[in-house]
């Protein structure tokens, strides 16, 4: 049974860029990467960003990757989203 749960909210070009440049870069470090191998990683995203985000997340090798599509009501209309 995994002993670590990771939850990540990411959608839109701006946040997807941060996800790729910062989070995935950090998780690619050997000790960090080893720590997430057996973690449950849940990614909350928009339907239109799902494939892009999940394809990048899968490169980290987490065995238990899942996603949740956010309803439009929680996605907001902020200019950076």
Buried (B, 14 or more C-beta within 10 A) or exposed (E): EBEEEBEBEBBBEEBBEEBBEEBBEEBEEEEEBEBBEEBBBBBBBBEEBBEBBBEBBEEBEBEBBEBEBBEEEEBEEEEEE
